[in-house]
């Protein structure tokens, strides 16, 4: 699969075509647009297979008071189309994001992970912080983080 797969920075608008069918099934498009999506410091990375967008991740400069320091980014909107899941695309998106954020001197990434995504994040070096909580219309989550 890797011969036809490539990653590149994309626009906030482009993320919606993957966010909606994976993260906001049956919800309106406006639910796929996040505060901070268009900030200059926000990075959107797309994974393309044969020139079709199949995976996305967003990194926003959004320090969380639970963690120390200002060089923190929040991972949001991680999504890979169902047919392309479990093929290593999510891992590649995370690795690319970490590479870009290290260049920006970031020291920590945090996210709100759906319960079913916790094992994926753990395999990629993230740790749970705190207790299970609910995001209305989305479901139960854990805060997770990775620092270097």
VOTIVEX-102115 format. One record per atom (N, C-alpha, C): x negated, z negated, y. Coordinates in pm, whole numbers, plus 50000, padded with zeros to 5 digits. Atoms other than C-alpha are relative to their C-alpha. Layout:
! VOTIVEX-102115
XZY/...
END
This chain:
! VOTIVEX-102115
499185000049880/500005000050000/499145000050126/500795001649879/497194992350247/499545013250061/500424987249944/496235029150287/500965005150107/499014995349903/499465036150476/500434989050097/499595011349918/499745001850642/499024998050115/500865003649887/498434994450991/500744990550091/499475009749906/498944967551254/499635004150141/500324997549859/499134971451630/500914991650088/499165007049903/500444954151940/501205008950034/498754992949971/504034963652017/500714992850116/499225006149892/506634956052286/501014990049943/498965009550040/509184928052276/501225007549946/498834992350041/511944954152247/499865005249857/500224994550134/510384969051933/500204989649890/499885010450103/510484935551751/501434998649948/498605002550033/514284935151748/500445007349873/499564992450117/514644962151481/499614993449868/500345007550121/512964938551232/500544985850009/499475013749985/513994904751374/501464999149957/498555001250025/517724911951353/500375000449852/499574999850140/518094922450988/499374989149912/500665010350081/515734895050867/500354986050048/499855013649946/516194865251100/501384997050058/498715002449932/519594870051266/501095008949940/499024991650071/521734887451003/501404997050051/498625001649955/525224893251139/500144994250139/499965005749866/524324878951480/499795011250102/500194989749898/524354898251807/498525002150036/501374996649963/521194915451932/499424989750097/500505009749902/520924890152218/499384987849933/500585011250074/520134863551954/498595003049950/501344995850044/516974883251870/499005000450116/500854999849882/515604880852224/499674985550034/500455013849979/513534849452283/499494998250142/500575003549871/512694832352609/498475001049987/501454998250004/509104841852685/499545013149936/500364987450066/509214875152497/499255009550092/500604990249909/508224894452808/498894994050088/501095006249922/505624869952948/498715007749975/501284992850012/502214885453013/499104994149892/500865006650099/500594860052779/500525001549856/499404998650132/502914868452486/499455012249928/500484989150085/501594889752200/501055003049893/499124995550108/503844909851967/499175009349912/500764991750093/502234924551657/500985006249902/499164992950095/503894950751440/499185005049883/500594994250120/503084961051085/500785012849970/499384987150024/503754997651018/499595005349864/500254993550129/504055014550680/500485014350014/499674985849978/503975052550699/500705002050134/499504999149862/504645049051074/501384994150021/498725007149984/507805028051015/499704985250018/500195014249974/507884993051162/500694991949889/499465007650113/508334969350866/499794984850013/500255014249981/507044935750994/499604997150143/500335004149863/506664916851322/499664985250005/500245014049967/505314884551461/499724999450150/500195002149857/505254870651814/499234987050020/500775012049962/502774845951965/500184997850149/499755003449860/503724828552290/499134988350042/500725011649946/501544806252504/501064989850039/498935009949983/503804775952476/499504986549948/500525012950046/502004742252459/501124990449961/499055009850052/503864716052258/499384986250023/500535013249963/503464680052380/499624991449879/500375007350121/503164667952020/498515001649971/501404997050026/499724683852006/499184999050128/500885001349883/496734678852237/499495013650043/500614987949946/495384705752463/501015010250048/499164989849939/496764735252654/499835013649934/500294987050062/495314763352440/500795001749870/499114999250116/498304764252205/500915012250014/499044989150004/500454793252102/501074996849896/498915001550095/503834792651933/500215013249928/499684988450083/504404816751646/501525000549992/498554998450006/507954830251664/500345013549939/499474987150043/510014857551506/499235006949891/500714993950114/507874862951196/501045005849907/499014993550086/509834888250993/499415012449935/500384988150074/509164914150726/501275005049930/498804994450064/511914937550606/500014996749851/499865005050138/513244926550266/499245008349897/500654991250098/511914956650073/498484998950002/501455000849984/508384949650203/499464985849987/500445013850015/508284912050148/499224998249870/500825003750118/505854896249898/498965010749968/501034989750018/503324924349953/498774997250087/501165003849919/500874905850181/500085003850146/499874995749861/502194919750509/500044988150095/499945012049917/503044885450651/498644993850019/501375005549993/499554873050571/499155008350096/500764991449910/498044903150750/500424997950146/499525002649864/500234896751056/499434987050054/500555013049957/499094860351069/498495001350026/501454998549981/495424869851025/499695007550129/500214992249877/495654895551305/500294991350122/499665008949889/497384870351534/498944989550023/501045010249986/494794843551465/498735006050060/501194993249947/491974868251534/500165002150152/499774997549858/493504877951871/500034987050080/499905012749927/494234841851968/498664992850008/501355005949992/490724830151883/499215006750112/500654992949889/489484856852127/500464994450134/499465006049878/491724840152388/499664985150010/500465013950004/490104806552301/501124990249967/498945009050046/493334792452155/499434991049891/500505009550100/492804761951935/501074995749900/498915004450087/496224757051774/501165009850007/498754992350009/499254776851658/501034990749937/498925007850060/502554759651591/501245008749989/498774992450018/505924771951473/501094990949945/498865006150067/509374761351362/500305008849880/499914992050122/509474773051002/501284996949923/498865001850089/512594778550797/499514993549871/500385007250122/512584757150483/499465009749895/500464990650104/512234787750258/498675006750035/501274994149959/509184799250460/498844990049995/501055010350000/507264766250434/498895003249901/501104996850093/505344776550117/499105011450051/500784989049943/504244808950289/499024994750104/500875005349896/502904790250590/498934990749942/500985008950063/501224763950372/498875008149936/501034991450061/499404791650180/499065005950104/500794994449891/498154803950517/499394989250089/500725010649932/496744770250623/500784991550098/499175007949910/499654755350815/500414986949933/499585013350047/500684718650784/501324996350067/498745005049944/504074702250837/499714988550095/500065011149905/504444679351137/501424995150023/498685005649974/507474656551147/501005002549889/498904999550096/510814656750973/500805013050012/499084988650002/513314683650880/500974998950118/499014999749891/515554694051173/500785012949992/499114988450008/518354718951226/500005007650132/499824991349884/518434748251466/501385006349985/498634994750012/522114756651530/500025015249985/499784985950037/523194790851394/498845006049921/501154994750073/519784794451221/499774992049872/500165008250120/519444764750982/498884989950007/501025010650004/517004737650871/498585005550011/501394996149972/513364739550984/499074988049994/501075009749980/510084720750982/499075005650108/501064995749910/507574721651265/498725000549917/501264998550071/504264734351128/498945004250100/501084996649908/500864739551285/498735003449921/501334997050053/497374752851222/499024999150116/501025000749894/494294744051423/498645003349943/501364996950041/490654754151413/499034995050104/
END
